[in-house]
């Protein structure tokens, strides 16, 4: 038993590593080898950690790697599962699976934020940290165990429980994209008029007026320009849903 533990934890110096190992194993479904990759996956840039060469050690680079792994495994799955899908169809379906909202849900489901080391208070983290951590976690799995284990994890945690082809076909990931595509196909002039709309809340808000062919068709308000535009687009979509669905399909 001592030899096994020593092999798994070549640099282990504390019981904390053992606890971290046990919790990782429950999430992964297999034994991790090098805990340092997972430590990095949960290290916020505010910790200002670097390796021996002075390179930053935080989850941001692992996000890039994890995103690539997710895209690769999901692309292969869709390619095999939908032999009639063309490039455009497969690209849209992959985008729906790895949308920021979906990745945030996955990160929340695994409660990855509980492992984050940061000098910034958790209340100041943006919503996207959940998805960022999930991508970094996938990147850490690839570095630790290789492609086969990474693929196994993605199939277990993403594809099997969440990828339902018929449901995904009807899922909208960007109402703004839908509205713009419809306007362009129908040669309709559209414009998003964005302005600050703080009101009396003491929080910075943005207001949006969406105009199509000179007529205001939707208004919305949110804490960012992007969210306000998406909300206005969603309202416009539901106002013109039948026409948009008919012309965009």
GUNUPA-254053 format. One record per residue (C-alpha): x, y, z; chain. Coordinates in Angstrom, 2 decimals. Example, Ala and Ser with C-alpha at 12.3 -4.5 7.8 and 13.67 -1.06 7.14 Angstrom:
! residues 2
xx	yy	zz	unit
12.30	-4.50	7.80	A
13.67	-1.06	7.14	A
//
This chain:
! residues 249
xx	yy	zz	unit
0.00	0.00	0.00	A
2.83	2.42	0.85	A
4.43	1.83	-2.53	A
1.15	2.57	-4.33	A
0.62	5.81	-2.46	A
4.22	6.85	-3.08	A
3.82	6.25	-6.80	A
0.63	8.28	-6.98	A
2.04	11.07	-4.85	A
5.74	11.31	-5.76	A
5.93	14.82	-4.28	A
3.21	14.55	-1.67	A
4.00	16.32	1.59	A
0.64	16.85	3.21	A
-2.70	15.28	4.00	A
-4.22	18.08	1.92	A
-2.92	16.39	-1.23	A
-4.64	13.18	-0.20	A
-7.98	14.94	0.27	A
-7.59	16.75	-3.07	A
-6.71	13.44	-4.75	A
-9.79	11.71	-3.35	A
-12.12	14.51	-4.45	A
-10.58	14.63	-7.92	A
-10.96	10.89	-8.32	A
-14.68	11.13	-7.52	A
-15.15	13.78	-10.21	A
-12.90	12.16	-12.80	A
-13.92	8.54	-12.37	A
-10.25	7.51	-12.50	A
-7.05	8.18	-10.57	A
-5.15	11.38	-11.39	A
-1.37	11.07	-11.65	A
0.10	14.56	-11.39	A
-1.84	16.84	-9.06	A
0.14	19.90	-10.15	A
-1.88	20.17	-13.38	A
-5.13	20.28	-11.42	A
-3.71	22.76	-8.92	A
-2.90	25.04	-11.84	A
-6.40	24.52	-13.26	A
-7.80	26.06	-10.08	A
-5.27	28.87	-9.63	A
-6.54	32.38	-10.30	A
-4.14	34.87	-11.89	A
-4.41	37.05	-8.76	A
-2.17	34.51	-6.98	A
0.71	35.70	-9.22	A
2.33	32.27	-9.29	A
5.08	31.40	-11.73	A
7.17	28.35	-12.59	A
10.96	28.14	-12.33	A
11.27	29.98	-15.67	A
9.00	32.82	-14.61	A
6.05	31.68	-16.72	A
2.62	32.36	-15.15	A
0.88	29.47	-13.44	A
-2.90	29.92	-13.56	A
-5.87	28.40	-15.32	A
-5.98	30.75	-18.32	A
-3.67	28.80	-20.62	A
-5.37	25.56	-19.64	A
-8.68	27.10	-20.75	A
-7.29	27.27	-24.29	A
-6.17	23.66	-24.19	A
-9.42	22.43	-22.68	A
-11.47	24.31	-25.25	A
-9.51	22.58	-28.02	A
-10.04	19.16	-26.44	A
-13.78	19.73	-26.03	A
-14.07	20.90	-29.63	A
-12.12	17.91	-30.94	A
-14.03	15.20	-29.04	A
-17.44	16.74	-29.68	A
-16.67	17.30	-33.36	A
-15.72	13.63	-33.75	A
-18.90	12.54	-31.94	A
-21.14	14.69	-34.15	A
-19.31	13.56	-37.30	A
-20.03	9.93	-36.44	A
-23.56	10.41	-35.10	A
-24.90	12.65	-37.89	A
-23.50	11.32	-41.21	A
-25.91	13.52	-43.18	A
-24.84	16.77	-41.49	A
-22.87	19.19	-43.63	A
-20.07	21.43	-42.34	A
-22.39	24.30	-41.45	A
-24.79	22.05	-39.54	A
-22.01	20.31	-37.60	A
-20.38	23.63	-36.71	A
-23.67	25.03	-35.36	A
-24.34	21.88	-33.34	A
-20.87	21.93	-31.82	A
-21.32	25.60	-30.91	A
-24.54	24.78	-29.09	A
-22.84	22.08	-27.02	A
-19.84	24.23	-26.04	A
-21.76	27.49	-25.64	A
-20.62	29.66	-22.76	A
-23.92	29.15	-20.92	A
-23.63	25.38	-21.20	A
-20.01	25.33	-20.02	A
-21.00	27.49	-17.06	A
-23.69	24.94	-16.18	A
-21.16	22.11	-16.36	A
-18.72	23.96	-14.10	A
-21.50	24.66	-11.61	A
-22.72	21.05	-11.64	A
-19.23	19.88	-10.63	A
-18.87	22.76	-8.14	A
-15.36	23.42	-9.43	A
-15.31	26.90	-7.94	A
-14.85	25.41	-4.47	A
-11.26	24.49	-5.41	A
-10.21	27.92	-6.69	A
-7.25	29.64	-5.06	A
-7.56	33.39	-5.43	A
-6.79	36.68	-3.72	A
-10.01	38.04	-5.21	A
-13.25	37.52	-3.33	A
-15.54	34.95	-4.95	A
-18.34	37.52	-5.09	A
-16.27	39.46	-7.63	A
-15.93	36.52	-10.00	A
-17.95	36.85	-13.18	A
-20.51	34.21	-14.15	A
-18.15	32.81	-16.80	A
-15.62	31.59	-14.26	A
-17.59	28.33	-14.00	A
-17.13	27.58	-17.69	A
-13.53	28.78	-17.64	A
-12.73	26.37	-14.82	A
-14.42	23.51	-16.64	A
-12.29	24.14	-19.75	A
-9.14	24.41	-17.61	A
-10.06	21.17	-15.84	A
-10.37	19.37	-19.18	A
-6.99	20.80	-20.18	A
-5.47	19.48	-16.96	A
-6.89	16.01	-17.66	A
-5.24	16.00	-21.08	A
-1.85	16.97	-19.65	A
-2.16	14.45	-16.84	A
-3.60	11.40	-18.58	A
-3.61	12.02	-22.32	A
-6.23	12.16	-25.04	A
-7.98	8.83	-24.35	A
-8.82	9.71	-20.74	A
-9.79	13.23	-21.76	A
-12.15	11.82	-24.36	A
-13.61	9.40	-21.80	A
-14.29	12.23	-19.35	A
-15.97	14.43	-21.99	A
-18.19	11.56	-23.11	A
-19.21	10.82	-19.51	A
-19.75	14.39	-18.28	A
-20.82	16.23	-21.43	A
-21.96	14.04	-24.32	A
-23.86	11.24	-22.57	A
-25.95	13.41	-20.19	A
-26.41	16.51	-22.35	A
-26.05	15.82	-26.06	A
-29.50	15.08	-27.48	A
-29.32	15.74	-31.22	A
-33.05	16.46	-31.85	A
-33.26	18.82	-28.86	A
-30.05	20.59	-29.84	A
-31.36	21.21	-33.33	A
-34.10	23.39	-31.87	A
-31.93	25.12	-29.28	A
-31.17	28.81	-29.80	A
-27.77	29.95	-28.52	A
-27.85	33.50	-29.90	A
-31.07	35.35	-30.63	A
-29.03	38.26	-31.95	A
-27.44	36.03	-34.60	A
-30.84	34.69	-35.59	A
-32.35	38.17	-35.92	A
-29.37	39.51	-37.88	A
-29.39	36.50	-40.22	A
-33.10	36.99	-40.86	A
-32.71	40.73	-41.50	A
-29.85	40.14	-43.92	A
-31.76	37.47	-45.85	A
-34.83	39.70	-46.06	A
-32.72	42.77	-46.87	A
-34.10	44.62	-43.86	A
-32.18	47.50	-42.31	A
-31.49	46.93	-38.61	A
-29.74	48.89	-35.91	A
-28.94	48.41	-32.22	A
-28.98	51.72	-30.40	A
-27.07	51.23	-27.14	A
-26.97	53.82	-24.37	A
-26.26	54.03	-20.65	A
-29.41	53.64	-18.59	A
-28.37	53.68	-14.96	A
-31.65	54.82	-13.41	A
-31.52	55.07	-9.62	A
-30.04	51.66	-8.81	A
-26.43	52.79	-8.43	A
-25.39	49.98	-10.80	A
-24.27	50.59	-14.37	A
-26.93	49.48	-16.84	A
-27.20	49.68	-20.59	A
-30.36	50.17	-22.56	A
-30.91	48.94	-26.11	A
-33.42	49.84	-28.78	A
-33.55	47.45	-31.72	A
-34.81	49.12	-34.87	A
-35.80	47.19	-38.01	A
-36.70	49.12	-41.15	A
-36.94	52.34	-39.18	A
-39.34	50.95	-36.55	A
-38.40	50.18	-32.93	A
-39.35	46.52	-32.46	A
-37.79	45.77	-29.06	A
-36.25	47.40	-26.02	A
-34.14	45.85	-23.26	A
-31.95	46.71	-20.31	A
-29.05	44.79	-18.73	A
-25.72	45.17	-16.94	A
-23.69	44.86	-20.16	A
-24.11	45.93	-23.76	A
-23.90	42.34	-24.97	A
-26.60	41.12	-22.57	A
-28.88	44.04	-23.40	A
-28.54	43.39	-27.15	A
-29.23	39.68	-26.68	A
-32.28	40.39	-24.52	A
-33.67	42.85	-27.08	A
-32.99	40.32	-29.84	A
-34.83	37.63	-27.91	A
-37.89	39.87	-27.60	A
-37.71	40.67	-31.31	A
-37.38	36.97	-32.09	A
-40.55	36.09	-30.20	A
-42.37	38.95	-31.93	A
-41.34	37.65	-35.37	A
-40.74	33.98	-34.51	A
-42.89	32.42	-37.21	A
-41.36	34.57	-39.94	A
-37.78	34.11	-38.70	A
-38.06	30.33	-38.28	A
-39.60	29.98	-41.75	A
-37.02	32.10	-43.55	A
-33.93	30.89	-41.63	A
-34.64	27.19	-42.15	A
//
